[in-house]
Amino acid sequence: MRIDLRSDTVTKPTAAMMEAITKAEVGDDVYKEDPTVNKLEEKLAGMFGMDAALFFPTGSMANQAAIKLHTQPGEQLIADKYAHVYNYEGGGVSFNSGVSCKLLDGNRGMVTASQVEEAINPPDFYHSPLTSLVCLENTTNKGGGACYDVEEIIKIHLVCKKHNLGLHLDGARLWNALVAKNEDPKQYGEIFDTISVCLSKGLGSPMGSVLLGKQRFMDKAIRVRKVLGGGMRQIGFMAGAGLYAVENHISRLTEDHKKAKEIGALLKTLDFVTKVEPIETNIIIFNVNIDEQLFLKDMEENNVHFYSMGQGKLRLVTHYDYTYEMHERFLQLLQNYPVHSVLK
Ligand SMILES: *Cc1c(COP(=O)(O)O)cnc(C)c1O
């Protein structure tokens, strides 16, 4: 039994999802003639109360397109130092948009309204880049699945309005926050100018993200997607998987969150674990005082796979394909570590 806790992207489509894929009605989406893509876009726009939506192959491309829609070359965006758009999108902010990032020292990937306001360059001071966009992430990836307090986001929204800045949400993991905090997606549609959501992480679709936004930003989105190479043809097969995921896999995220909390509770009792970061959703970040490479190797020998984030920090992510059977086995393995040989 392979237990893969590297990421929630490792899931494979279920039989029911495969059926939704094969039965999807398709057309050429570059001509906007794919009925399943159109249905998915309409559904998500409605769900968030946004004017428009556009299907993208990846979350990175949806974020990069959003950044392009909000900025001009030479300008600057504000984000937390952990931001996915800064750390894990291959330098796309500068490559695609010619924009620099002002990074804030937030808490677990989350920033405050006053931090944002202090980071805005005065627009009449022509020596510094013009600040034009704020990018937030919810839940935070590198921050360990932390959820924003919506009250703080509203304050950030007011700062952006006052200073005429765009506000984008990297919501690749937003489903987890919505479920964990029992929030209404429409609230997010009211606050943000653009939002990207992912269908292939916790929701288990093979691919796809959707960019949602106010009409004035989304008018140019299809052109930007084309420039980035993201115009797709009969992609309704994948939109069908996404629709199925949105209709069937959101509420079950609570199960991933519950398993993550159970793992965290056990980790806290183990001698070789020095710290467990707060667990709000499906990501567990913890520190060990033993040789982390040896620990990973021992786990691998027991067919349990996960990553080190460096400096003694390790990360686990629960997901759809992490079953209760695997969960029991993993908990037992941790409990007995380092006397793991008995379990082999
Ligand atoms: C995974 C992720 C993305 C981008 O995802 P890809 O589809 O792999 O490009 C963006 N933001 C966050 C916070 C993520 O976790």
PDBQT file of the ligand as one rigid body, heavy atoms in Angstrom, charges set to zero:
ROOT
HETATM    1  C1  LIG A 401      -0.942  24.756  -6.407  1.00  0.00    +0.000 C 
HETATM    2  C2  LIG A 401      -1.044  26.201  -6.220  1.00  0.00    +0.000 A 
HETATM    3  C3  LIG A 401      -1.022  27.097  -7.318  1.00  0.00    +0.000 A 
HETATM    4  C4  LIG A 401      -0.789  26.731  -8.763  1.00  0.00    +0.000 C 
HETATM    5  O1  LIG A 401      -1.027  25.543  -9.179  1.00  0.00    +0.000 OA
HETATM    6  P1  LIG A 401      -0.583  24.831 -10.529  1.00  0.00    +0.000 P 
HETATM    7  O2  LIG A 401      -1.891  24.353 -11.058  1.00  0.00    +0.000 OA
HETATM    8  O3  LIG A 401       0.306  23.751 -10.077  1.00  0.00    +0.000 OA
HETATM    9  O4  LIG A 401       0.054  25.780 -11.447  1.00  0.00    +0.000 OA
HETATM   10  C5  LIG A 401      -1.156  28.432  -7.044  1.00  0.00    +0.000 A 
HETATM   11  N1  LIG A 401      -1.302  28.879  -5.803  1.00  0.00    +0.000 NA
HETATM   12  C6  LIG A 401      -1.322  28.078  -4.722  1.00  0.00    +0.000 A 
HETATM   13  C7  LIG A 401      -1.517  28.669  -3.369  1.00  0.00    +0.000 C 
HETATM   14  C8  LIG A 401      -1.209  26.703  -4.879  1.00  0.00    +0.000 A 
HETATM   15  O5  LIG A 401      -1.240  25.920  -3.797  1.00  0.00    +0.000 OA
ENDROOT
TORSDOF 0
